[in-house]
Amino acid sequence: MICRKAAPALPSLLLAALLTACATQPPPAPTPPPPVVTPPATTAPATPPETTKNAVETGVAPGGTVESLGLNAANAGQALTAFIRSCPSVTRRQDRSGLARPDDWTAACQAAAGWSPANAPAFFATYFDAVRVSDGRAFATGYYEPEIAGARTPLAGYVPVYRRPADLIDVTLGDFADSLAGRTIRGRVNGTRLIPYYERGEIYDGALAGKGLELAWAADPIELFFLQIQGSGRLRMADGSIMRIGYDGQNGREYVGIGRRLRDMNALAPGQASMDGIIGWLRANPEQGRALMRENKSYVFFREITGDGPIGALGVAVTPRITVAADPLFVPLGAPVFLRLEGREAAPGLWVAQDTGGAIKGANRFDTFWGAGTEARKTAGGMSRAGEALILLPKAAAARLTAGGPATRP
């Protein structure tokens, strides 16, 4: 899940360094705040080339009425509850996709507060119409909330779970040049220069040791590696107590999917291309496994979470089998999304875009949240499905977008 702190102001001396860093380093997910939550890239397609296009620039077409979708009452009721939770954000958030304005959501959010979940299909039919971004062809992976063994104090063999460092700076490049709008980089200040933050290998080698950043300790570095990919999770202590941790920033370095690397190496049989299969290979090949994990330069920092969770990019608790992570350039965060996917994991139905992910980029690319526990891990780890996606927008927004014909482009 994504939950980034605001970045401190930077001296104007750094502008040239910022532009240089932008030209040489892919930007991380720009949506504030985290947890970023990304699925194992074992099942995801290659990350598309960086683009400044959003949904409207890509093309939007009418997707039909909500009545025609045949919504399931139970699924729609859960989606309504999640949508209500998102309303405080969606009615004030500036949407980067171009699909909706904050005031477009006001009527639906006001009505949702008093609507019975038992009659939720009628709510969505009354206040929303469906649109299709690009050709509507979707690809979905899955994520979950891991639970791994941990400790609040250092133990032999345990590895640190780090808090967000104070010297990790988020820079919104659009503050310096309109041509860089929508781009964000992260780094640290060295003299008068902003330089890339420490990569995973450097952190493994002790770049953050002795700075008081240890939030907790994890018993297994491989399990912690995958918890970082998920973006949030639980640490189970020896006394049975649980510490829930959530995303609090990322180092801004490149995310490399080690599952794809293993496939490129022909190291995994076809039936092993899952999270458990990758973990099995890492354990069977410890030296190569340590080197392979270092190839993923991205590193995630955490904070302790109390109360409901895990927390998504909107700052609210996410809902198993309802929350989906999406690219905010193509889906307004808080919007309902109708997915019809291949396979048996998920019946056709509504999800709510409440999260983002470092590997979740492009039109109709989604990451479905499955909750916690063994079954959630199994489903999320093997989730890799093509299908169809429709975005549900307030009727006024959908009419405005599709008034020009079958597709709207600038």
HELIX and SHEET records of a PDB file:
HELIX    1   1 SER A   12  LEU A   14  5                                   3    
HELIX    2   2 LEU A   15  THR A   24  1                                  10    
HELIX    3   3 ALA A   55  THR A   58  1                                   4    
HELIX    4   4 GLU A   67  LEU A   69  5                                   3    
HELIX    5   5 ALA A   73  VAL A   90  1                                  18    
HELIX    6   6 PRO A  102  TRP A  105  5                                   4    
HELIX    7   7 THR A  106  ALA A  112  1                                   7    
HELIX    8   8 PRO A  117  ASN A  119  5                                   3    
HELIX    9   9 ALA A  120  TYR A  127  1                                   8    
HELIX   10  10 LEU A  173  ASP A  175  5                                   3    
HELIX   11  11 ASP A  178  LEU A  180  5                                   3    
HELIX   12  12 ARG A  200  TYR A  204  1                                   5    
HELIX   13  13 PRO A  221  GLN A  230  1                                  10    
HELIX   14  14 ILE A  258  ASP A  264  1                                   7    
HELIX   15  15 PRO A  270  GLN A  272  5                                   3    
HELIX   16  16 MET A  275  ALA A  284  1                                  10    
HELIX   17  17 PRO A  286  GLU A  295  1                                  10    
HELIX   18  18 THR A  374  GLY A  382  1                                   9    
HELIX   19  19 LYS A  395  THR A  402  1                                   8    
SHEET    1   A 8 VAL A  60  THR A  65  0                                        
SHEET    2   A 8 PHE A 128  VAL A 133 -1                                        
SHEET    3   A 8 SER A 384  PRO A 394 -1                                        
SHEET    4   A 8 ARG A 137  GLU A 145 -1                                        
SHEET    5   A 8 ARG A 365  ALA A 372  1                                        
SHEET    6   A 8 THR A 323  ALA A 326 -1                                        
SHEET    7   A 8 GLY A 349  ASP A 355  1                                        
SHEET    8   A 8 PRO A 336  LEU A 341 -1                                        
SHEET    1   B 6 VAL A 159  TYR A 162  0                                        
SHEET    2   B 6 GLU A 214  ALA A 218 -1                                        
SHEET    3   B 6 GLU A 147  ALA A 151 -1                                        
SHEET    4   B 6 SER A 232  ARG A 236  1                                        
SHEET    5   B 6 ILE A 242  GLN A 250 -1                                        
SHEET    6   B 6 VAL A 300  ILE A 305 -1                                        
SHEET    1   C 3 ILE A 169  THR A 172  0                                        
SHEET    2   C 3 THR A 184  ASN A 190 -1                                        
SHEET    3   C 3 ARG A 193  ILE A 195 -1                                        
END                                                                             
